[in-house]
Amino acid sequence: MSESSRDGAKKEAKAEISLAIPSWIVLVLLALTPPAFATGFSNYELLKELVLTGGVGLALLIWGIQAVRARAVSMMAGRVTVLVLAFGLYALAASLWADNQLLGLWDSLHFVALAGVVLIVTSPVGRPLRFYDFAVATGVGAALASIFGFLDLAGIGLFTIVWDPPGPTGAFDAMEFASAYYAVALPVLLGATFRFPSKSRIFFGVCFALAGFHFALVSSWAWAAVFAGACVLAALIVIAFQRTEAVMVLWPVMVLLGVVAVFVAIAQWGLPQPERTSPATSLPRLVQTGAADPRKMGGEVRNTVFAPDRWESVTSSRAHSYLLAVGTDLFSEKPIVGHGAGSWWPLQTESPNIDHPFVESMFAHYPAFRTPHNGVTKLLVEYGVVGLALFVLWLMATFAVTLGALARRTERTGWIVEHWALLTAALAGLAFMFFTPLIELAPAALTWVAGLAVLTRFSASLNDFRGWSSVWAARSGRDGGFASNSNLAGALAALVGLGVLVPTVLNFGAGYYRGQADQYMLRTLYPDAIEAYRAAGKWYPAFGDVPYNIALAYEREGKLEKNQEMIELAVDLRPYDVRALALYGRAELGDKDKSKAIRLGKRAVDAYPNSVEARKLLVAALDVGSRYEEAVEQALEILEREPPRDDRAQLHMMTADLYLDMLKRPADAKKHYERAYNLIENPQQRAKLKDKLKGIDTLIENQRRMREGKPPLPVPGKGGHEGHGH
């Protein structure tokens, strides 16, 4: 053999035992995604999503090129892997029947990226990822994320320059999101701490301690109980198959699990509990609080009545119940294939469920949830029974292969800890998927899916790659058969990777400018906000919040004539958003298009009957259209819902004006003026209203005297329909 041939053989042998670039990218993503943050973005989850999709897109592109060059591809547990690939392709196809296809495309790429991670792990072009590799990357990510959380707890405002979520969230947008991530990361670190000796044990132990305590800080007793339940259930499953060997191996792990319980007890009993919500994690505001002129005073951000690019956090069981009711309504409309990728956010407010206990008394906030906070609801609404079936089949196949591996007995027992750790992460992720947006959160979803892929590959090797664990191989050669399969697989993967990268770059630009614009809106710098929002819309024109905020900024600037195009676009992209509909109606009312204003007012009220602004718009539009009885009916209907005190006072005044000036019913007007008088606290307004009530008393008395044929008394003051803006 020549020297050059020997060098080539050495390089090939080295390539076979070393990780390929796509596998390295997956490890980097596992370490980088959890702590990723940038205060220029409105939410850190968007940045994490960009890191995930961009990284996986690049990894798929390289994987495809390497597969073509290697002229061979082997997919471990091929029957299992093909199911998740089918789900990823179906998610991508589901963007075609979404009402907003651009939004659907971006949403579907999240699942395409997750499927790509599974492909890279189960079909490596170099050495397969091992549990140790996966644990190291997870440990780095969890340690960095927890350190950032401790810095937040110490009061370092690096992460909360713009938005300050409750609790020491650090690089996460909400405690709920951090808890979902740690639920799938902690079992891996816990298992690795006992699986590997010496310096590795110290590293994993430190990472586990840091992540465990941060989990305790951002978690609750309920979440900790679910996590502990997953750990115990996985241990019972392993013990059921491996019996005495499993007990001997796992009892130290269970002891260390008690450390997490101690951390939770310290955090829940020994430390002050954070507020449950804040503008950073609450639902969108419909009512401005504070001063009438919402300027930034003394460093305090005042204007929160717009549509920031933030995800809410759910802190009550009633909210989960409400979201389940909304999801049931939407699922029943298109149960087979769903509404299409990304359809939850545009369609969620189509079903207000106004009589639900969670929203029946909600006036200051708008129950517009960006996520159902339930992975099953998300899949059913957007991808239907078909999408959920593919996803569930993949999970079932994964667990089947896993249980098959557990049924095998070997002389070695170290693998039992690895199996328990990966199985626990899988079960914890599955449990948290039902009451958190785990499947949509880049750090949690990536760690969970990558762990499932490692578990699949590891179990397949224990099963000797038989049955569902069998290897599907595609090779290129001159003898036909699989002659073009590896080339085709590589080309498709590279094409998908390139297709993922392009929208990722566009959304990076859109997210950057959207973050700038949101910060300008917070500080009432409307001209700057308009310019930045327009730039965001040019990068990726899929988000209805962007044109809505532009139109709102124009309205705040008193330039209603310039917001027509933007508000129409906002309503097209978000047809059931009461905020956009009410703003559109106000613009049409200002243009004196009373019939269109009435139609928009009715749409706004139907979208959210508790919106006081929508009711005021409809009352004013009906008033201008000389439909006074209907206007009064609308005002009385919202009053029956018991809105806040100030709103009730204004609505009583509007109703009284209509009764007095248009319907000529002073007795009814008097009742509402009196109710408004009892609600108003301003002394000057009360004095004026008291004078008006005296005038109405005289008017009522004169009507009585006229019926009796007596001369009228002098009227001390006239009630006026003008002067009360609607």
C-alpha positions in Angstrom: 0.0 0.0 0.0 1.4 3.4 -0.9 2.0 6.1 1.7 -0.9 8.2 0.3 -3.2 5.2 0.5 -2.2 4.6 4.1 -2.8 8.3 5.0 -6.2 8.1 3.4 -7.1 5.0 5.3 -6.0 6.6 8.5 -8.2 9.6 7.8 -11.2 7.4 7.1 -10.7 5.4 10.2 -10.4 8.6 12.3 -13.6 10.0 10.7 -15.4 6.8 11.7 -14.5 7.2 15.4 -15.0 11.0 15.7 -18.1 13.1 15.8 -19.2 14.6 12.6 -19.8 18.4 12.3 -23.6 18.0 12.4 -23.4 16.1 15.7 -21.1 18.8 17.1 -23.7 21.4 16.1 -26.4 19.6 18.0 -24.1 19.5 21.1 -23.4 23.2 20.7 -27.1 23.9 20.4 -27.8 21.9 23.6 -25.3 24.1 25.4 -26.1 27.4 23.8 -29.9 27.5 23.5 -30.8 27.6 27.2 -28.6 30.5 28.3 -29.1 32.5 25.0 -30.5 36.0 25.6 -30.2 39.5 24.0 -32.0 42.5 25.5 -32.5 43.9 22.0 -35.2 41.3 21.4 -38.6 41.6 22.9 -38.4 38.1 24.1 -35.6 35.7 24.6 -37.6 32.7 23.4 -37.5 34.2 19.9 -33.7 34.3 20.0 -33.5 30.8 21.3 -35.8 29.7 18.5 -33.6 31.4 16.0 -30.5 29.7 17.4 -32.3 26.3 17.2 -33.7 26.6 13.7 -30.5 28.3 12.3 -28.2 25.7 13.9 -30.3 22.7 12.8 -30.7 24.2 9.3 -26.9 24.5 9.0 -26.4 21.0 10.5 -28.9 19.5 8.0 -27.1 21.2 5.1 -23.7 19.8 6.2 -25.2 16.4 7.0 -26.6 16.2 3.5 -23.3 17.1 1.9 -21.5 14.6 4.0 -24.0 11.9 3.3 -23.5 12.4 -0.5 -19.7 12.3 -0.1 -19.8 9.3 2.2 -22.0 7.4 -0.3 -23.7 5.6 2.6 -26.3 6.5 5.2 -27.4 4.3 8.1 -30.5 5.1 10.1 -30.6 3.3 13.4 -34.1 2.2 14.5 -35.2 3.2 11.1 -38.9 2.4 11.7 -38.9 4.7 14.7 -37.0 7.6 13.1 -39.1 7.6 9.9 -42.2 8.4 12.0 -40.7 11.6 13.4 -39.5 12.5 10.0 -43.0 12.0 8.6 -44.3 14.3 11.4 -41.8 17.0 10.5 -42.7 16.9 6.8 -46.4 16.9 7.7 -45.9 19.9 9.9 -44.2 21.7 7.0 -47.1 20.7 4.7 -49.6 22.0 7.2 -48.4 25.5 6.6 -50.0 25.3 3.1 -53.6 25.2 4.5 -53.0 27.8 7.2 -54.8 31.1 6.7 -51.5 32.9 7.3 -49.0 30.8 5.4 -45.9 32.8 6.2 -46.7 32.6 9.9 -47.5 28.9 9.4 -44.1 28.3 7.6 -42.2 29.8 10.5 -44.1 27.9 13.1 -43.7 24.6 11.3 -39.9 25.0 11.0 -39.7 24.5 14.7 -40.9 20.9 14.3 -38.9 20.4 11.2 -35.8 21.4 13.2 -36.7 18.9 16.0 -37.1 16.2 13.4 -33.8 17.1 12.0 -32.1 16.7 15.4 -33.5 13.2 15.6 -32.2 12.4 12.1 -28.7 13.6 12.9 -28.6 11.6 16.2 -30.0 8.4 14.8 -28.3 8.6 11.4 -24.8 10.0 12.1 -22.3 10.3 9.4 -19.5 10.0 12.0 -19.4 8.5 15.4 -22.8 8.3 17.1 -23.6 10.7 20.0 -23.2 8.9 23.3 -24.9 9.6 26.6 -21.7 11.2 27.9 -21.6 13.7 25.0 -25.3 14.5 25.5 -24.9 14.9 29.2 -21.8 17.2 28.9 -23.7 19.5 26.5 -26.8 19.5 28.6 -24.7 20.2 31.7 -23.0 23.3 30.2 -26.4 24.7 29.0 -28.1 24.1 32.4 -25.2 25.4 34.4 -25.0 28.7 32.4 -28.8 29.1 32.5 -28.8 28.6 36.2 -25.9 31.0 36.8 -27.8 33.7 34.9 -30.8 33.0 37.1 -28.7 33.5 40.3 -27.3 36.8 38.9 -30.9 37.8 38.3 -31.7 36.8 41.9 -28.8 38.9 43.1 -30.3 42.0 41.5 -28.0 42.3 38.5 -30.3 43.9 35.9 -28.5 42.6 32.9 -31.4 40.4 31.9 -34.2 42.8 32.9 -33.3 46.1 31.3 -36.6 46.2 29.3 -38.8 43.4 30.7 -38.7 42.1 34.3 -40.5 38.8 34.6 -41.4 37.6 38.1 -38.8 35.5 39.8 -35.1 34.9 39.1 -35.7 33.8 35.5 -32.4 35.0 34.1 -32.2 34.1 30.5 -35.7 32.7 30.4 -38.9 34.8 29.8 -40.9 33.2 32.6 -40.5 30.8 35.5 -42.8 28.4 33.6 -40.4 28.2 30.7 -37.4 27.6 32.9 -39.2 24.9 34.9 -40.1 23.0 31.6 -36.4 23.0 30.6 -35.0 21.8 33.9 -37.6 19.1 34.1 -35.9 17.3 31.1 -32.3 18.4 31.9 -32.1 17.5 35.5 -32.6 13.7 35.1 -29.7 13.6 32.6 -27.4 15.4 35.0 -28.5 13.3 37.9 -27.8 10.1 36.0 -24.4 11.4 34.7 -23.3 12.3 38.2 -23.4 8.6 39.2 -22.6 7.1 35.9 -19.2 8.7 35.3 -16.3 8.7 37.8 -13.5 11.2 38.9 -13.5 14.6 37.3 -16.5 14.0 35.3 -18.5 13.3 38.4 -17.4 16.6 39.9 -18.4 18.4 36.8 -21.8 16.8 36.5 -22.4 17.2 40.3 -21.8 20.9 40.1 -24.0 21.3 37.1 -26.7 19.3 38.8 -26.5 21.3 42.0 -26.7 24.6 40.1 -29.6 23.5 37.9 -31.4 21.8 40.7 -31.4 24.9 42.9 -32.5 27.2 40.1 -35.3 24.7 39.3 -36.4 25.0 42.9 -36.4 28.9 42.7 -38.5 29.0 39.5 -40.7 26.0 40.3 -43.6 25.3 42.6 -44.6 22.4 44.8 -46.9 21.1 42.0 -44.2 21.2 39.3 -41.7 19.6 41.7 -44.2 16.8 42.5 -44.7 16.1 38.8 -40.9 16.0 38.3 -40.5 13.6 41.2 -43.3 11.4 40.0 -41.6 11.0 36.6 -38.3 10.1 38.3 -40.0 7.5 40.5 -42.1 6.1 37.7 -39.0 5.6 35.5 -37.2 3.9 38.3 -40.2 1.5 38.9 -40.2 0.7 35.2 -36.5 -0.1 35.2 -36.7 -2.1 38.4 -39.7 -4.1 36.9 -37.4 -5.3 34.1 -34.0 -5.4 35.7 -35.0 -6.3 39.3 -32.2 -6.6 41.8 -29.5 -5.1 39.6 -31.6 -2.0 39.1 -32.2 -1.5 42.8 -28.5 -1.8 43.6 -27.6 0.7 40.8 -30.4 3.3 41.3 -30.7 3.7 45.0 -28.0 6.3 45.2 -29.7 8.2 42.4 -33.0 8.2 44.4 -31.1 9.5 47.4 -29.6 12.4 45.4 -33.1 13.1 44.1 -33.9 14.1 47.7 -31.5 17.0 47.3 -33.9 18.5 44.8 -36.7 18.2 47.3 -34.5 20.0 49.9 -33.8 22.7 47.4 -37.5 23.1 46.7 -38.3 23.3 50.4 -35.7 26.0 50.9 -37.0 28.0 48.0 -40.6 27.7 48.9 -40.4 28.2 52.6 -37.1 30.0 53.2 -37.2 32.6 50.4 -39.8 35.3 49.6 -42.1 34.3 46.8 -42.2 36.5 43.7 -45.3 38.2 42.3 -47.4 35.9 40.2 -47.4 38.1 37.2 -46.1 41.4 35.7 -46.3 43.3 32.4 -43.6 40.9 31.2 -45.7 37.8 31.6 -49.3 38.9 31.8 -51.9 38.9 29.1 -52.2 41.9 26.8 -53.5 45.0 28.5 -56.7 46.6 27.3 -56.8 49.4 29.8 -54.0 51.9 30.4 -53.0 52.2 34.1 -51.5 55.2 35.8 -51.3 58.7 34.4 -53.3 59.9 31.4 -50.1 60.8 29.7 -48.2 57.5 29.8 -44.7 59.0 29.5 -41.6 57.4 31.0 -41.1 59.1 34.4 -38.2 58.5 36.7 -37.0 55.5 34.6 -40.4 53.8 34.9 -41.9 52.4 31.7 -45.5 53.5 31.5 -47.1 52.6 28.2 -48.0 48.9 28.0 -51.2 49.2 26.0 -49.9 47.9 22.7 -49.0 44.4 21.3 -45.4 43.5 22.5 -43.8 40.4 21.2 -44.1 38.6 24.6 -45.4 35.2 25.7 -47.7 35.1 28.6 -47.2 32.8 31.6 -50.1 30.8 33.0 -50.3 30.7 36.8 -53.8 29.4 37.5 -55.8 26.2 36.8 -58.7 28.4 35.6 -56.5 29.7 32.8 -55.6 26.1 31.8 -59.3 25.2 31.9 -60.2 28.2 29.7 -57.5 27.3 27.1 -58.7 23.7 27.0 -62.3 25.0 26.3 -61.0 27.3 23.5 -58.9 24.5 22.0 -61.8 22.1 22.1 -63.9 24.7 20.1 -61.2 25.2 17.5 -60.4 21.4 17.2 -64.1 20.6 16.6 -64.0 22.9 13.5 -61.3 21.0 11.7 -60.6 17.8 13.6 -58.8 15.7 10.8 -56.0 17.9 9.5 -56.3 20.9 11.8 -56.3 24.6 11.0 -52.8 24.6 9.7 -49.4 25.4 11.2 -49.2 28.5 13.4 -53.0 28.9 13.4 -53.5 29.0 17.2 -52.4 32.6 17.6 -54.6 34.1 14.8 -57.6 32.0 15.6 -57.5 31.7 19.4 -59.7 34.8 20.0 -62.3 33.5 17.6 -63.8 31.6 20.5 -63.9 34.0 23.5 -65.9 31.6 25.8 -67.0 34.8 27.6 -69.0 32.9 30.3 -66.0 30.9 31.4 -65.1 31.8 35.1 -61.6 32.8 34.0 -62.7 35.6 31.6 -66.2 36.5 32.7 -64.9 39.3 34.9 -61.8 40.2 32.9 -61.8 43.7 31.6 -58.3 45.2 32.0 -56.7 42.3 30.1 -57.4 40.5 26.9 -57.3 36.7 27.0 -55.2 36.4 23.8 -52.8 33.6 24.5 -49.9 33.1 22.1 -49.8 29.4 23.1 -52.3 26.9 24.5 -49.8 26.0 27.2 -50.6 22.4 26.3 -48.7 20.4 23.7 -51.7 18.1 22.9 -54.0 21.1 22.3 -51.4 22.7 20.1 -51.0 19.6 17.9 -54.8 19.0 17.7 -55.8 22.5 16.8 -53.0 23.1 14.2 -52.3 19.6 12.9 -55.4 17.7 13.7 -55.8 14.0 14.5 -53.4 13.2 11.7 -50.5 15.2 13.2 -51.2 14.1 16.7 -51.3 10.4 15.5 -47.9 10.7 13.9 -46.4 12.3 17.0 -47.9 9.7 19.3 -46.9 6.8 17.1 -43.3 8.1 17.2 -43.4 8.3 21.0 -45.0 4.9 21.3 -42.4 3.4 19.0 -39.6 5.0 21.0 -40.9 3.6 24.3 -41.4 0.2 22.7 -37.8 0.1 21.6 -36.8 1.3 25.1 -38.8 -1.3 26.9 -37.4 -4.0 24.6 -33.9 -2.9 25.6 -34.8 -3.0 29.3 -35.9 -6.6 29.0 -32.4 -7.7 28.0 -30.0 -8.8 30.7 -26.2 -8.1 30.4 -23.3 -8.4 32.7 -22.7 -4.7 32.7 -25.0 -2.6 34.9 -23.7 0.9 34.2 -26.1 1.3 31.3 -29.1 1.0 33.6 -28.4 4.5 35.0 -28.1 5.9 31.6 -31.4 4.3 30.6 -33.1 5.5 33.7 -31.9 9.1 33.1 -33.0 9.2 29.5 -36.3 7.5 30.3 -37.0 9.9 33.2 -36.3 12.9 30.9 -38.7 11.5 28.4 -41.5 10.9 30.9 -40.9 14.3 32.6 -41.1 16.0 29.2 -44.2 14.2 28.3 -45.9 15.2 31.7 -44.8 18.8 31.4 -46.0 19.0 27.9 -49.6 18.8 29.2 -49.5 22.0 31.2 -46.6 24.1 29.8 -45.6 25.0 26.2 -42.6 22.7 26.5 -43.0 21.4 22.9 -42.8 25.0 21.6 -39.9 26.2 23.8 -36.6 25.8 22.0 -34.4 24.8 25.0 -36.9 22.4 26.5 -38.1 20.8 23.2 -34.5 20.5 21.9 -33.3 18.7 25.1 -36.3 16.5 25.3 -36.3 15.4 21.6 -32.5 15.0 21.5 -32.8 12.9 24.7 -35.4 10.7 23.0 -33.2 10.3 20.0 -30.2 9.3 22.1 -32.5 6.9 24.0 -33.7 5.4 20.7 -30.2 4.9 19.4 -28.9 3.5 22.7 -31.8 1.1 23.0 -31.5 -0.1 19.4 -27.9 -1.1 20.1 -29.0 -3.1 23.2 -31.6 -4.8 21.0 -28.8 -5.8 18.6 -30.6 -3.7 15.9 -33.4 -6.2 15.5 -37.1 -5.6 14.7 -38.0 -2.0 15.3 -34.4 -1.4 16.2 -33.1 -2.5 12.8 -30.9 -0.3 10.8 -32.0 1.1 7.5 -29.1 1.6 5.1 -28.9 3.5 1.9 -25.7 3.3 -0.2 -24.5 4.5 -3.5 -22.9 2.1 -5.8 -22.5 0.8 -9.4 -24.6 -2.3 -8.9 -28.1 -0.6 -8.7 -30.4 -1.4 -5.8 -29.6 1.4 -3.4 -27.6 3.1 -6.1 -29.1 6.6 -5.6 -30.7 6.4 -2.2 -27.9 8.0 -0.1 -27.5 10.7 -2.7 -31.2 11.4 -2.7 -31.3 11.4 1.1 -28.4 13.8 1.3 -29.7 16.1 -1.3 -33.1 16.3 0.4 -31.6 17.0 3.8 -29.4 19.7 2.3 -32.4 21.2 0.6 -34.4 21.2 3.8 -31.5 22.7 5.7 -31.2 25.5 3.2 -34.9 26.0 3.3 -34.8 26.3 7.1 -31.9 28.8 7.0 -33.6 31.4 4.8 -36.7 32.1 6.9 -34.5 32.0 10.0 -32.3 34.8 8.7 -35.4 36.8 7.7 -37.0 36.3 11.1 -33.8 37.3 12.8 -34.0 40.7 11.1 -37.7 41.0 11.8 -37.2 40.1 15.5 -34.4 42.6 15.9 -36.4 45.5 14.5 -39.5 44.3 16.4 -37.5 44.4 19.6 -36.4 48.0 18.9 -39.9 49.1 18.0 -41.4 47.6 21.1 -38.9 49.5 23.3 -39.8 52.7 21.5 -43.5 52.1 22.1 -42.9 51.5 25.8 -41.3 54.9 26.0 -43.9 56.6 23.7 -41.4 57.4 21.0 -44.0 56.8 18.3 -42.1 58.1 15.2 -39.1 55.9 15.9 -41.5 53.0 16.7 -43.3 53.4 13.4 -40.0 53.3 11.4 -38.7 50.2 13.3 -42.0 48.4 12.9 -42.0 49.1 9.2 -38.5 47.6 8.9 -39.7 44.5 10.8 -42.6 44.1 8.4 -40.3 44.2 5.4 -38.1 41.5 6.8 -41.0 39.0 7.4 -44.5 40.3 6.8 -46.4 37.6 8.7 -47.2 39.1 12.1 -50.5 41.0 12.6 -49.2 42.7 15.7 -46.7 44.8 13.7 -49.2 46.7 11.5 -51.5 47.0 14.5 -48.8 48.7 16.5 -48.0 51.0 13.6 -51.6 52.1 13.3 -51.8 52.5 17.1 -48.7 54.7 17.0 -50.2 56.9 14.3 -53.4 57.2 16.4 -51.3 58.3 19.4 -49.6 60.8 17.2 -53.0 62.2 16.1 -52.4 61.1 12.5 -55.4 58.8 12.0 -55.4 59.5 8.2 -52.1 57.6 7.9 -53.1 54.4 9.7 -55.8 53.1 7.3 -53.5 50.8 5.3 -51.8 49.3 8.4 -55.0 48.7 10.4 -56.6 47.0 7.4 -53.6 44.7 7.2 -53.7 44.0 10.9 -57.3 43.0 10.7 -56.6 40.7 7.7 -53.8 39.0 9.6 -55.7 38.9 12.9 -59.4 38.9 12.0 -60.6 38.1 15.6 -58.4 40.6 17.5 -60.6 43.0 19.4 -57.8 45.5 19.7 -57.3 45.8 15.9 -61.1 45.7 15.2 -61.8 48.5 17.7 -58.9 50.6 16.3 -60.2 50.1 12.8 -63.7 51.0 13.9 -62.5 54.2 15.5 -60.7 55.2 12.3 -63.9 54.6 10.3 -66.0 56.5 12.8 -63.6 59.4 12.4 -64.0 59.3 8.7 -67.8 59.4 9.2 -68.3 55.9 7.6 -71.0 55.1 10.1 -72.2 51.8 8.5 -68.7 50.4 8.4 -68.0 51.6 11.9 -71.1 49.8 13.1 -70.0 46.5 11.4 -66.6 46.7 12.9 -68.0 47.6 16.3 -70.2 44.5 16.2 -67.2 42.3 15.1 -65.1 43.8 17.9 -67.9 43.1 20.5 -68.3 39.5 19.2 -64.6 39.0 19.4 -64.5 40.0 23.1 -67.8 41.1 24.7 -65.9 42.3 27.8 -64.0 45.0 25.9 -65.2 48.3 27.1 -63.5 50.1 24.2 -65.3 47.9 21.7 -68.6 48.6 23.4 -68.0 52.3 23.5 -67.1 52.2 19.8 -70.3 50.4 18.9 -72.4 52.7 21.1 -70.9 55.7 19.5 -71.3 54.3 16.0 -75.0 53.4 16.6 -75.5 56.9 18.0 -74.0 58.5 14.9 -76.2 56.2 12.8 -79.3 57.4 14.7 -79.9 53.9 16.1 -80.4 55.1 19.7 -82.3 52.2 21.1 -79.6 49.8 20.0 -76.9 52.0 21.4 -78.6 52.0 24.8 -79.0 48.2 24.6 -75.2 47.8 24.0 -74.4 50.1 26.9 -76.7 48.3 29.3 -75.4 44.9 28.2 -71.8 45.8 29.1 -73.0 47.4 32.4 -74.6 44.1 33.4 -71.1 42.6 33.2 -69.9 44.9 36.0 -66.8 46.5 34.4 -64.3 48.5 36.5 -65.6 51.6 38.4 -64.3 54.3 36.0 -65.7 52.4 33.0 -69.0 52.0 34.7 -69.2 55.8 35.4 -68.4 56.6 31.7 -70.9 54.1 30.4 -73.6 55.4 32.7 -72.9 58.9 31.5 -73.2 57.7 27.8 -76.4 55.9 28.5 -77.9 58.9 30.4 -77.0 61.3 27.5 -78.7 59.0 25.0 -81.8 58.8 27.2 -81.9 62.5 27.8 -81.0 64.0 24.4 -82.0 61.4 21.8 -84.8 59.4 23.4 -86.2 62.2 25.5 -86.6 60.0 28.5 -85.3 62.2 31.4 -86.5 59.8 34.1 -84.3 57.0 32.8 -81.5 59.5 32.2 -81.7 60.5 35.8 -81.2 57.0 37.1 -77.9 56.6 35.1 -76.7 60.1 36.0 -77.2 59.3 39.7 -75.3 56.0 39.3 -72.5 57.8 37.6 -72.5 60.4 40.4 -72.0 57.7 43.0 -69.1 56.3 41.0 -67.2 59.5 40.1 -64.6 60.7 42.7 -63.5 63.9 41.1 -65.1 66.8 43.1 -65.4 69.1 40.1 -67.1 66.5 37.9 -69.4 65.6 40.8 -70.4 69.3 41.2 -71.2 69.6 37.5 -73.2 66.4 37.5 -75.1 67.5 40.6 -76.2 70.7 38.7 -77.2 68.6 35.8 -79.3 66.4 38.1 -81.1 69.5 39.4 -81.9 70.5 35.8 -83.3 67.1 35.1 -85.5 67.2 38.2 -86.9 70.5 36.9 -87.4 69.0 33.4 -89.2 66.0 34.9 -91.4 68.3 37.0 -92.2 70.5 34.0 -93.3 67.4 32.0 -95.6 66.6 34.8 -96.9 70.2 35.0 -97.5 70.2 31.2 -99.6 67.1 31.5 -101.6 68.7 34.2 -101.9 72.0 32.1 -99.8 74.0 34.5 -97.1 76.5 33.5 -93.5 75.2 33.5 -90.8 76.1 36.0 -87.6 77.8 34.8 -84.9 75.3 33.9 -81.6 76.0 35.7 -79.4 74.2 33.2 -79.7 72.1 30.0 -78.4 68.6 29.6 -76.4 68.4 26.4 -75.6 65.4 24.1 -72.6 67.3 22.7 -69.6 67.5 25.0 -69.7 63.8 25.9 -67.2 62.1 23.7 -67.8 58.6 22.8 
